[in-house]
Amino acid sequence: MSIAVENKLPASRTDWLRSPLVLLAGAFILVLIFLGLPLKAPIGPMYWDSYLYYDAANRIAGGQVPIVDFFAPVGPLGYYIFAGWLAVFPDAQTSLITHWALLILTAPLMALIVAHVDRRSRADAWALLIPFLVFALLPFNSQEFYPFPSSDAFGIYNRQVCQMLYVLVAALLYVRNQRLLAFLVAACVTALFFLKITGFIAAGLICLFALVTGRITLRYAITAALAFAAVLAALELKDGMVSAYIADIEALVATNSGTLAPRLVQSISINVGVIASSLALCAVMAFASVADLGRRFDALRRAPGTATVAALLDRDFLWLGVAVCAGIFFEAQNTGSQAFIFLWPVLWMMLVRLPRMLGRPKLAMLAAALVAAVWLPLFAGTIERAIRTYGSMTNGVDVETHNLKALGSFTTRDNVLHRAELMLQLYPRQQQQLAEIAEGKELPSSLLYSDLDFQVTNLLAIDRGVDSIRALEAKSGVHFGTIMTLAFANPFPYLMDRSAPRLIAIGADPFRAVPEPDAEVLKEVAGTDLALYPRCPGTWANVRLLEIYGPGLKDHRRIALDDCWDAFVNPRFAGKLGG
């Protein structure tokens, strides 16, 4: 007896080591360690998306309030979270810190879900946690936009929404405690509202289906809704953020009103493999449920009510269909995302059901194959991209810069660097041709923003631009306190510890995310000390931004700052610039 007791005690003392929570905590600690290390990663397509976070963080540090003080293409939450992380880890690698920032919210929420599920089924807990960690830790989109291995520093807020939707779906399907579920739903939908409104709408569809299937009761759904409303009311009373956010959403909807249908088609076409496999899986699982569905219909006819409706509708194939519809809608406005990763909690529910289908082995095998067809391209594809990217770092070279702070934490291939440096020499000599291309409303290359050499060229031009601004200041004895750019992103205030003018949009896509400026916006533009216009290369988007903000710059003096930047200098400095 004593031997048996001695053998049992060590097992009970170490049982906690087998808990999924240990892996989650270890992953979070590893994140903190990596953020504190001087790491670099291969630069990726559309790297300049990450500039927006540094621009926003710099504005927040200077007292500006997202949405209230500057227009943004998405909600304010991601920018606030990033600003907090950047304050702690100012030198962290860009693609990692932007991607990992949301863990401050999702990790605690997943810990609550995993701890709850683990009491009932450790297999379920592990099955929910491991895919979440893969997508939460690896900074890659589910679609590849460039043939060279590279980190994805774009589509960041879309990935954050998908990870939050993953947490929401996992909670609705696996959390039985209604109080805990109400808290999780309130936390997720509130976060989604302030991350990106399309993610919030997608979550609304999923939550509505959870309500009609009885996964969350009406009482606790109302509790979650009241908690959400309380947060909105508090923020509105504080600084009017919510009403300003809604106004910005209305402006974005008006700007993009004609693009929804084509974007839905694009969403389906880009993700056709996942969507087609999911629909086929829905059909197979519906066929497998025909007999039970018949019994449930009979029960509904005999005793109509919410309970019998819930029993009829709470089906894994219907859950999958609803999640797919939510995913199609969300992806309609995205470039770069971890599309449809939140299907996994539903797919796992189907896999757990498969042993009960072994009496029909062909049907069970078909269902298993379709689950793999839906999931493996997302899951294995992300892991494969990470292996390719980080395995290829031995082929990367550092790019010599001295003004880029954390934005310079990248490597690239030597041939990409060579091309970038060559283009930096050629662009200034080709201004006439580039202007003609821009006037034709085209880019020098249809994939210009995805080209790695363009992103490196842009950073090199920015690095030199900072030197040019400082040289101008030293020569004239002026100090430009506020700096804006007539370009998609404005990293200069962050890089130079200056300010950006209020009310100027970040992520300035003039065709989708820059409303026509009113008198107050143009007044802020007129008051800015320095506005920069890029010429390496200039594009139709830059021309359009100059048209939009040009009325506010009519009194500024335009000078050639260097080969790649024109500068609009505030008239109050005109006397110090000389002839």
C-alpha positions in Angstrom: 0.0 0.0 0.0 2.8 2.4 0.9 4.5 1.8 -2.4 1.3 2.6 -4.3 0.9 5.8 -2.4 4.5 6.8 -3.1 4.0 6.2 -6.8 0.8 8.2 -6.9 2.0 11.3 -5.1 4.7 12.4 -7.5 2.2 12.0 -10.4 -0.3 14.3 -8.6 2.3 16.9 -7.9 3.4 17.0 -11.5 0.0 16.8 -13.1 -0.1 20.5 -13.6 2.9 20.2 -15.9 0.6 18.4 -18.4 -1.9 21.2 -18.4 -2.3 23.2 -21.6 -2.1 26.3 -19.5 1.6 25.6 -19.0 2.2 25.8 -22.7 0.2 29.0 -23.0 2.1 30.7 -20.2 5.4 29.4 -21.6 4.5 30.8 -25.1 3.7 34.2 -23.6 7.0 34.3 -21.6 8.8 33.4 -24.8 7.1 36.3 -26.6 8.4 38.7 -24.0 11.9 37.3 -24.3 11.9 37.6 -28.1 10.6 41.1 -28.0 13.5 42.1 -25.8 16.1 40.7 -28.2 17.7 42.5 -31.1 16.1 40.3 -33.7 15.6 40.9 -37.5 13.3 39.2 -39.9 13.1 39.1 -43.8 11.2 42.1 -45.1 7.9 41.3 -46.7 5.5 42.7 -49.2 3.6 45.9 -48.2 5.9 46.3 -45.2 4.8 49.9 -45.0 1.5 48.8 -43.4 3.5 48.5 -40.2 4.4 52.2 -40.3 0.9 53.0 -39.4 1.2 51.5 -36.0 4.3 53.5 -35.2 2.7 56.7 -36.5 -0.4 56.0 -34.3 1.7 55.1 -31.3 3.7 58.4 -31.7 0.5 60.4 -31.9 -1.0 58.7 -28.9 2.2 59.4 -26.9 1.8 63.0 -27.9 -1.7 63.2 -26.6 -3.8 62.5 -29.7 -6.8 60.2 -29.4 -7.4 57.8 -32.3 -10.6 58.5 -34.2 -11.2 61.7 -32.3 -7.9 63.4 -33.3 -7.1 61.5 -36.5 -8.9 59.4 -39.0 -8.0 55.7 -39.2 -9.1 53.0 -41.5 -9.9 50.7 -38.6 -10.8 50.9 -34.9 -8.6 52.4 -32.2 -7.9 49.4 -30.0 -5.1 47.9 -32.0 -3.2 51.2 -32.0 -3.6 51.6 -28.2 -2.4 48.1 -27.6 0.6 48.5 -29.9 1.5 51.9 -28.2 1.6 50.1 -24.9 3.9 47.3 -26.2 6.1 49.8 -28.0 6.6 51.8 -24.8 7.9 48.6 -23.1 9.8 47.2 -26.1 10.9 50.2 -28.3 13.4 48.2 -30.2 11.4 45.0 -30.8 11.3 43.5 -34.3 8.5 45.1 -36.3 6.7 42.1 -37.8 6.8 40.4 -34.4 5.6 43.2 -32.1 2.8 44.2 -34.4 1.5 40.6 -34.7 2.0 39.7 -31.0 0.5 42.8 -29.5 -3.0 41.3 -29.4 -1.8 38.5 -27.1 -2.3 40.8 -24.2 -6.1 40.3 -24.8 -6.4 36.9 -26.5 -4.0 35.0 -24.2 -6.0 35.6 -21.0 -9.3 34.9 -22.7 -7.9 31.6 -24.2 -6.6 30.8 -20.7 -10.1 31.1 -19.3 -11.5 28.9 -22.1 -8.8 26.3 -21.8 -9.0 26.1 -18.0 -12.7 25.6 -18.2 -12.6 23.0 -21.1 -9.7 21.1 -19.5 -11.8 20.1 -16.5 -14.1 18.3 -18.9 -11.8 17.1 -21.7 -8.0 17.6 -21.9 -8.1 16.5 -25.5 -10.5 19.3 -26.3 -8.4 21.8 -24.4 -5.2 20.9 -26.3 -7.1 20.8 -29.6 -8.3 24.4 -29.1 -5.0 25.8 -27.8 -2.4 24.5 -30.2 -3.9 25.9 -33.5 -4.6 29.2 -31.6 -0.9 29.4 -30.7 0.3 28.6 -34.2 -1.6 31.5 -35.6 -1.1 33.9 -32.7 2.7 33.3 -32.7 3.6 33.1 -36.4 3.3 36.5 -38.2 2.0 35.2 -41.5 -1.2 35.6 -43.6 -3.0 32.6 -44.8 -2.5 33.8 -48.4 0.9 34.3 -49.9 1.4 37.6 -51.8 5.0 37.2 -52.9 7.1 34.3 -54.1 10.1 35.0 -51.8 10.0 33.8 -48.2 9.2 36.8 -46.0 7.4 37.9 -42.9 4.0 39.5 -43.4 4.0 43.0 -41.8 0.7 43.8 -43.4 -2.9 42.7 -42.9 -2.2 43.0 -39.1 -5.5 44.2 -37.9 -7.3 41.6 -40.1 -5.2 38.8 -38.5 -6.1 40.2 -35.1 -9.8 40.1 -35.9 -9.5 36.5 -37.0 -7.7 35.5 -33.8 -10.4 37.2 -31.7 -13.1 35.5 -33.7 -11.3 32.2 -33.0 -11.6 32.9 -29.3 -15.3 33.8 -29.7 -16.2 30.7 -31.6 -14.2 28.5 -29.2 -16.1 30.0 -26.2 -19.5 29.7 -27.8 -19.0 26.0 -28.7 -17.1 24.7 -25.6 -17.8 26.9 -22.6 -20.8 25.6 -20.6 -20.7 28.0 -17.7 -23.1 30.8 -18.8 -21.6 33.5 -16.6 -18.1 32.8 -17.9 -19.5 32.6 -21.4 -21.3 36.0 -21.0 -18.0 37.6 -19.9 -16.1 36.0 -22.8 -18.7 37.1 -25.4 -18.8 40.7 -24.0 -15.0 40.9 -24.0 -14.7 39.5 -27.6 -17.4 41.6 -29.2 -16.2 44.7 -27.5 -12.7 44.1 -28.7 -13.9 43.3 -32.2 -16.0 46.5 -32.3 -12.9 48.6 -31.6 -10.6 46.5 -33.8 -12.5 46.6 -37.0 -16.2 47.0 -37.5 -16.5 44.3 -40.2 -15.2 41.8 -37.6 -17.8 43.0 -35.1 -20.6 42.4 -37.7 -19.2 38.9 -38.5 -19.2 38.2 -34.7 -22.8 39.5 -34.5 -23.9 36.8 -37.0 -22.1 34.1 -35.1 -23.5 35.3 -31.7 -27.1 35.5 -33.1 -26.8 31.8 -34.2 -25.4 30.9 -30.8 -28.5 32.5 -29.2 -31.1 30.7 -31.4 -29.3 27.4 -30.8 -29.3 27.9 -27.0 -25.5 27.9 -26.7 -25.9 31.2 -24.8 -29.2 31.9 -23.0 -31.2 35.0 -23.6 -30.5 36.2 -20.1 -26.8 36.0 -20.4 -26.9 37.3 -24.0 -28.6 40.4 -22.6 -26.0 40.6 -19.8 -23.2 40.5 -22.4 -24.9 43.2 -24.5 -25.4 45.4 -21.5 -21.7 45.1 -20.6 -20.8 46.0 -24.2 -23.1 49.0 -24.1 -21.6 50.1 -20.7 -18.1 50.2 -22.2 -19.4 52.2 -25.2 -21.2 54.6 -23.0 -18.1 55.2 -20.8 -15.9 55.9 -23.7 -18.4 58.2 -25.3 -18.7 60.2 -22.1 -14.9 60.4 -21.8 -14.0 61.9 -25.2 -16.8 61.2 -27.7 -14.8 58.4 -29.3 -17.8 56.2 -30.1 -19.8 58.8 -32.0 -16.7 59.9 -33.8 -15.9 56.2 -34.7 -19.4 55.7 -36.1 -19.1 58.9 -38.1 -15.8 57.6 -39.5 -17.4 54.2 -40.4 -20.2 56.1 -42.2 -17.5 58.0 -44.2 -15.7 54.8 -45.1 -19.0 53.1 -46.1 -19.8 56.1 -48.3 -16.3 56.0 -49.9 -16.5 52.3 -50.6 -20.2 51.9 -51.3 -19.7 50.7 -54.8 -17.1 48.0 -54.0 -18.9 45.5 -51.7 -20.3 43.2 -54.4 -16.9 42.9 -56.3 -15.2 42.5 -53.0 -17.5 39.6 -52.0 -16.7 37.9 -55.3 -13.0 38.5 -54.6 -13.3 37.1 -51.1 -14.9 33.9 -52.4 -12.4 33.5 -55.3 -9.3 34.0 -53.1 -10.5 31.5 -50.5 -12.4 29.2 -52.9 -10.6 26.1 -51.7 -11.6 26.6 -48.1 -15.1 27.7 -48.9 -15.8 24.8 -51.4 -14.4 22.2 -49.1 -16.4 23.6 -46.2 -19.7 23.6 -48.2 -19.0 20.0 -49.3 -18.3 19.1 -45.6 -21.6 20.7 -44.6 -23.4 18.6 -47.2 -21.8 15.4 -46.0 -22.5 16.1 -42.3 -26.1 17.1 -43.1 -26.6 13.8 -45.0 -25.2 11.9 -42.0 -27.7 13.7 -39.7 -30.8 13.1 -41.9 -32.4 10.6 -39.5 -31.9 12.7 -36.4 -33.1 15.8 -38.2 -36.3 14.0 -39.1 -36.9 13.2 -35.4 -36.1 16.8 -34.4 -38.6 18.2 -37.0 -41.3 15.8 -35.6 -40.5 17.1 -32.1 -40.7 20.7 -33.3 -44.2 20.1 -34.8 -45.4 18.4 -31.7 -44.1 21.0 -29.3 -43.0 24.2 -30.9 -40.7 26.3 -28.7 -37.2 27.7 -28.2 -35.9 24.4 -26.9 -37.0 22.3 -29.8 -35.8 25.0 -32.3 -32.4 25.0 -30.6 -32.3 21.2 -30.7 -33.0 21.3 -34.4 -30.5 24.1 -35.3 -27.6 23.2 -33.0 -25.8 21.2 -35.7 -22.1 21.2 -36.5 -22.8 21.6 -40.3 -25.0 24.6 -39.6 -22.3 26.1 -37.3 -19.8 25.6 -40.1 -22.1 27.2 -42.6 -22.6 30.3 -40.4 -18.9 30.6 -39.7 -18.1 30.4 -43.4 -20.7 33.1 -44.2 -19.2 35.3 -41.5 -15.7 34.7 -42.9 -16.7 35.5 -46.5 -18.2 38.8 -45.3 -15.2 39.7 -43.2 -12.7 38.9 -45.9 -14.6 41.0 -48.5 -12.7 44.2 -47.2 -9.3 42.6 -46.6 -5.9 42.4 -48.1 -3.9 40.0 -46.0 -5.5 38.0 -43.2 -5.6 34.7 -41.4 -8.8 34.0 -43.2 -11.2 31.4 -41.8 -8.9 30.2 -39.0 -11.9 30.4 -36.6 -13.5 27.4 -38.4 -11.3 25.1 -36.4 -13.4 24.9 -33.2 -16.3 23.7 -35.5 -14.1 21.3 -37.4 -12.8 19.8 -34.2 -16.4 19.3 -33.1 -17.0 17.4 -36.3 -13.9 15.3 -35.8 -15.0 14.3 -32.3 -18.3 13.2 -33.9 -16.6 10.9 -36.5 -16.3 7.8 -34.2 -20.1 7.8 -34.0 -20.2 7.5 -37.8 -18.0 4.4 -38.0 -21.1 2.4 -38.9 -20.9 4.2 -42.2 -17.2 4.1 -42.8 -17.2 5.6 -46.3 -19.1 8.6 -45.1 -16.8 9.0 -42.1 -13.7 8.8 -44.3 -15.2 11.4 -46.7 -15.9 13.7 -43.8 -12.4 13.3 -42.4 -10.9 14.0 -45.8 -13.0 17.2 -46.2 -12.0 18.4 -42.7 -8.4 18.0 -43.8 -9.1 19.8 -47.1 -10.5 22.8 -45.2 -7.9 22.9 -42.4 -4.5 21.7 -43.6 -4.0 24.5 -46.2 -4.5 27.1 -43.4 -2.6 25.3 -40.6 0.2 23.4 -42.4 0.6 26.3 -44.9 1.3 28.8 -42.1 3.8 26.5 -40.5 5.5 25.8 -43.9 5.8 29.5 -44.6 7.4 30.1 -41.2 9.9 27.3 -41.8 10.8 28.7 -45.3 11.0 32.3 -44.0 13.1 31.7 -41.0 15.1 29.0 -42.6 16.1 31.4 -45.4 17.4 34.0 -43.1 21.0 32.7 -43.7 20.6 34.2 -47.2 19.6 37.6 -45.9 21.7 40.7 -45.6 21.4 43.7 -43.3 20.5 47.0 -44.9 22.7 49.9 -43.6 20.5 52.7 -42.2 20.8 55.0 -39.2 17.5 56.8 -38.8 14.8 54.0 -38.9 14.7 52.9 -35.3 12.7 49.7 -35.0 11.5 50.0 -38.6 15.1 49.0 -39.6 14.9 45.6 -38.0 14.7 43.7 -41.3 16.9 41.8 -43.7 16.6 41.2 -47.4 18.3 39.3 -50.2 21.4 40.8 -51.7 19.8 40.9 -55.2 16.8 42.7 -53.8 19.0 45.3 -52.0 21.0 45.8 -55.2 17.9 46.5 -57.2 16.5 48.8 -54.5 19.8 50.8 -54.4 19.8 51.0 -58.2 16.2 52.2 -58.4 17.0 54.8 -55.8 19.5 56.2 -58.3 17.3 55.8 -61.4 14.0 57.2 -60.0 15.2 60.8 -59.8 16.3 60.7 -63.5 12.9 59.4 -64.6 10.6 62.0 -63.2 9.0 62.8 -66.5 8.1 59.1 -67.3 6.9 58.5 -63.7 4.7 61.6 -63.9 3.2 60.4 -67.1 2.5 57.0 -65.5 0.9 58.6 -62.5 -1.2 60.9 -64.7 -2.4 57.8 -66.4 -3.6 56.5 -63.0 -1.3 53.6 -63.1 1.7 52.4 -61.0 5.2 51.7 -62.5 4.5 48.1 -61.7 1.0 46.6 -61.1 2.4 44.9 -58.0 4.6 47.8 -56.9 3.6 47.8 -53.3 4.2 44.1 -52.9 7.7 44.2 -54.5 10.3 43.8 -51.8 12.7 46.1 -53.6 10.1 48.9 -53.5 9.7 48.4 -49.8 13.5 48.5 -49.3 13.7 51.5 -51.6 11.0 53.3 -49.7 12.9 52.7 -46.4 16.2 53.9 -47.8 14.5 57.0 -49.1 12.9 57.7 -45.7 16.3 57.2 -44.0 17.9 59.7 -46.4 14.8 62.0 -46.0 15.4 62.2 -42.3 19.0 63.3 -42.9 17.8 65.9 -45.4 15.3 67.4 -43.0 18.0 67.6 -40.3 20.4 69.2 -42.8 17.8 71.8 -43.7 17.1 72.5 -40.1 20.8 72.9 -39.3 21.3 75.2 -42.3 18.3 77.4 -41.7 18.1 77.3 -38.0 14.5 76.2 -38.0 12.8 73.3 -36.2 9.9 71.5 -37.9 7.7 70.4 -35.0 4.9 68.9 -37.1 5.5 66.8 -40.2 3.0 65.1 -42.6 3.5 63.1 -45.8 1.4 63.1 -48.9 1.8 59.3 -49.0 0.2 56.2 -47.6 2.2 56.2 -44.4 4.0 58.9 -42.3 6.8 57.4 -40.2 8.8 60.7 -40.0 7.3 62.0 -36.7 8.0 58.7 -35.0 11.6 58.5 -36.4 12.4 62.2 -35.5 10.5 62.5 -32.2 8.2 65.1 -33.7 4.4 65.4 -34.0 1.9 64.7 -36.8 -0.8 67.2 -37.4 -4.2 66.4 -36.0 -7.1 65.1 -38.2 -4.8 63.8 -41.0 -5.7 60.3 -41.9 -3.2 57.4 -41.3 -3.2 54.6 -43.8 -3.9 57.3 -46.4 -5.3 55.3 -49.3 -7.0 58.2 -51.2 -9.3 55.9 -53.0 -10.7 54.0 -50.0 -9.8 55.6 -46.7 -9.4 59.4 -47.0 -12.6 61.4 -46.7 -12.8 64.8 -48.4 -11.3 67.2 -45.9 -13.5 69.9 -44.3 -12.4 73.4 -43.3 -11.1 72.1 -39.9 -8.9 69.5 -41.6 -7.5 72.0 -44.1 -6.8 74.4 -41.3 -4.6 71.7 -39.6 -2.9 71.0 -42.9 -2.2 74.8 -43.3 -0.7 74.8 -39.9 1.7 71.9 -40.4 5.4 72.9 -40.5 6.5 70.5 -43.2 4.7 68.3 -45.7 6.6 65.8 -47.7 5.8 64.6 -51.2 7.6 61.4 -52.3 9.2 61.1 -55.8 11.0 57.7 -55.6 8.6 57.0 -57.2 5.7 59.4 -57.2 2.4 57.6 -57.9 -1.2 58.4 -58.8 -2.1 57.9 -55.1 0.4 60.6 -54.1 -0.9 62.9 -56.8 -4.4 62.3 -55.5 -3.4 63.0 -51.9 -1.8 66.3 -53.1 -5.1 67.2 -54.7 -7.0 66.4 -51.5 -4.8 68.2 -49.1 -3.4 70.8 -51.6 -5.8 73.6 -50.7 -4.3 73.6 -47.2 -0.8 73.8 -48.6 -1.4 76.7 -51.0 0.6 79.1 -49.0 3.5 76.7 -48.2 6.7 77.0 -50.2 7.6 73.9 -52.3 11.2 73.0 -52.4 13.3 70.0 -53.5 14.4 68.5 -50.2 16.5 65.9 -51.9 16.4 63.6 -54.9 13.4 61.7 -53.5 11.4 64.2 -51.6 9.8 67.5 -52.3 8.9 69.6 -49.2 6.1 72.0 -48.6 7.5 74.4 -45.9 5.2 76.5 -43.7 5.3 80.2 -44.8 6.4 81.3 -41.4 9.8 79.7 -42.1 10.1 81.3 -45.5 12.4 84.1 -44.4 14.9 81.6 -42.9 15.2 79.4 -46.0 16.7 82.0 -48.1 16.3 82.2 -51.9 
